[in-house]
């Protein structure tokens, strides 16, 4: 895996990188890191204020961004975004699919069907729609790279975490299958397990936890953005921050 060289490294100069969930947390930090490495960032989120704050930071560092306020449940809007990227740039160099919902931590039989559908719509269906719409664009790039932020919950499936775990297990399975389909192309696709990070989602899941004991999103963002570097050769694997290594899916 390419080692992070810090904010002065410009290995993404001239590249176009799409980041979902870019208005806060890990997505915000990843978008900022990609911009620091020279990428033009296409930042997606529902929260316009967070996107505008990100844009200010990216401009201050001398890079640029395109802000896309978008609800990822709108698959047709994702399709339109893919068409717009094709018209403007003709290719997509990097996809960082980060947006996700935690959902309700509850015994599975107690979860409302509409809650199940909402989590699956963002965590699974939206990522499928992104792959479907961005596939050709990734193939058009010299070294298309896609990374999906998942969770070790996909493996542990602890009691009361069934909904979130199932959604992330589905993401892992989709990425493994898609990566195999891309084996004869320059496209490389992997999964990222961030571990425990100081985010709003983590605070919701673990309300009694001291956030000062956790790394910030900016601490792990460099490792995430490493997964869209053109020099990356790994494919269909998971990078686990907890072990600082690649593992088989």
N, C-alpha and C positions, 0 to 999 in steps of 0.2 A: 504494500500500500504506500502511495506517495506520502512522504512526511511533510507536515505543515511547515511552511517556511516563514509564516508571519504575514502581516498585512502588506508588506512591500512586494510579496510575490505576486506576479501578474500573469500566472499561467492561464487565467480565464479572460485575458484581454481579447476583445473582439467577439467574445462568446455571448450568446443569449441564453439566460437561465430563468426558468419559470419556478416560482416558489409559492406553494399554497399555505394558507394560514399565516400570512406574512405580517399581520398587524401586531403580533405580540409573541412572547415566549420563544420557543425554538425556531419557529418560522421567521420571526423578525431577526433573530441573531444570525440565522443562516443566510438570509437575504443580504444583510449587512456585510457578512463575511465574503459572500460571492462578489459583491460590489467592490469590496476592498481588494479583491484579486483581479479586478478589471472587467468583470462581467456587466453587461446591461441586464438588469433584473426586471422581469415581468412579475410583479407582486400581486397576488390574489388574496383577498380577504373580504369579509362582510363589513368590517369596521373601517369606515373611511378615515376617521381621525388617526387611527394607528398607522394606516398606509401613508398619510400625509407626513406624519412624524418620521417615518422610515425614509420617505423621499427627501426630506430636509437633511437627514444624516448622510444619505448617499450622495446628495449634491455637494455637501460640505467636504466630502472626501474626494471630489472630482470625478465621480462616476455618475451614471444615469439610471433611471428606472421608468417603467411604464406601470401605472397604477390601474388595477382592474378590480373595482368593487363588484363582487360576484358571489352568489349563493351556489355552492357546489352541488346542491340538490337539483339545480337547473342544468340538466344534461345538454339541452339544446344550446344554452349559453356557452358551455364548454366547447361544443362543436364550433360555434361562431368564433370563439377565441382562437381555436386551432386554425381556422381559415384566415383570421386576421394576422396571426403570426406568419403563416405561409406567404401572405400577400406582402408583408413588410420585410421579412428577413429570409424567407424561403427554407428555413431550417430551424431546429431547436437543438442547442448543444447540451443543455442540462435541464432535467426535471427533478425538483425536490418536492415530493408529495408528502407534506407534513400535516395538513389539517386533519383533525380528528375530534370526536366527542368521546367523553368517558362514559356517559350514560349512567343509569342507576346501578349502584352496587347493592344487590338484593338477591335473595333466593330466586332462581330462574322462574319458578312457577308464579312468582309475585310480580314479575315485570309486565307492564302493560304492553299489549301488542303495538300500540302506536309509538311507545318508547323504543321497542326493538326495531321497528321500521326506521325510526329517525336515526338511530346509531348506525344501522347497516347502510342507510342512504349516504351518509357522509364517509364512514370508514371503509366501506367496501364498494358500493355502486359508483360513487364519485371517482374513486381511484381507477375502476374499470373504464369509466367514461374518459378519464384523462389519458389512459393508455390507448384507448381506441382513437381518440382525437389527435394525440401527439405522436403516434407510432410512425407515420410517414415522415413527420418533421424530424424525429430522432434519426431515422434512416438516412435522411438527406444531409445530416451533419457529417463532418469528417470523423468525429468520434462522439456519437450521441451517448449520453450517460443519463440514467434515471435511478433515483434512490427513493425508497418508500420508508418513511418513519413508522416503525412498528413497535413491538413491545415484547419483552420476555414473557408477558402474560399469555401470549399465544401458546407457550410451552407449559407454563406452570398451571394455568387454568384453575386458580385457587377458588375455594368456595366463595360465592357472592360476586365473583368477577366474571361469571359465565358469559354475559353479553359482550363486554369489552374484549375478553379473551377470544371469543368466537370470531369477532370482527377482525381482530389482528391475525388470527390463524388463517382466515380467508385471504388476507392481504399477502401473507407469507406464501401461501399456496399459489396465488396468482402470479407473484413475482417469479417464483421458481419455475413455473410452467412457461411464462413469457421469456425468461432468460434462456431457457432451452431452445425456444423457437428462434432466438436471435443469435444462436451460436455461430452461424455462418455469415453474420453481418458484423460491422464494426460497433454495433450497439451493445452496451453493457448495462445490466440492471441488477441492483442489489437492494438489500434491506438494512435498516439501521435501527439498532436497539439502544436508545439513549440512556437507559437506566433511570435512577431517581434524579430528577432535575427540579430546580426551584421554579415551578410554573404554577399557573392558576389551576390547571388540571390536577397537579400533584397535591396542591393544598386542599382541593375538594375531596380527593380520595383519601388523604391522610391528614385530617384537620388538627390532630394533636401533635404533629411532627414539627420540630424546630427547623424552619427554613434555612437558618444560618448554617445548618450542618450539610446542606446540599450544594452541589455545584450550580452555577448560574447557566442559563442557556448559552451565553457567550463563551463559557468555558468549554462546552462540547461542540459548538458550531464548527470550529475548524476541522474536526474529525468527520463531521457530516459532509461538509463541502469538499473534503478530500475525495469523496465517493463520486463526484462528477468531474474530477480532473481527467483530462484527455489521456494521461499516462496510466490510468487505472486499468488493470487487466482482469481483475476479479469479476466473476459473472455468476448470478444465481446463488449468492451467498449472503450471509448476514454479518455485519460488523457490530460487535457487541462492545459497547463502551466499558462495561463492567470488567471485561477481560482484556480490553484493548487489543482485540484480535478478530480475525475473520473466523467464522464457524460455518459448518454446513447447514443449509436450511432443512 
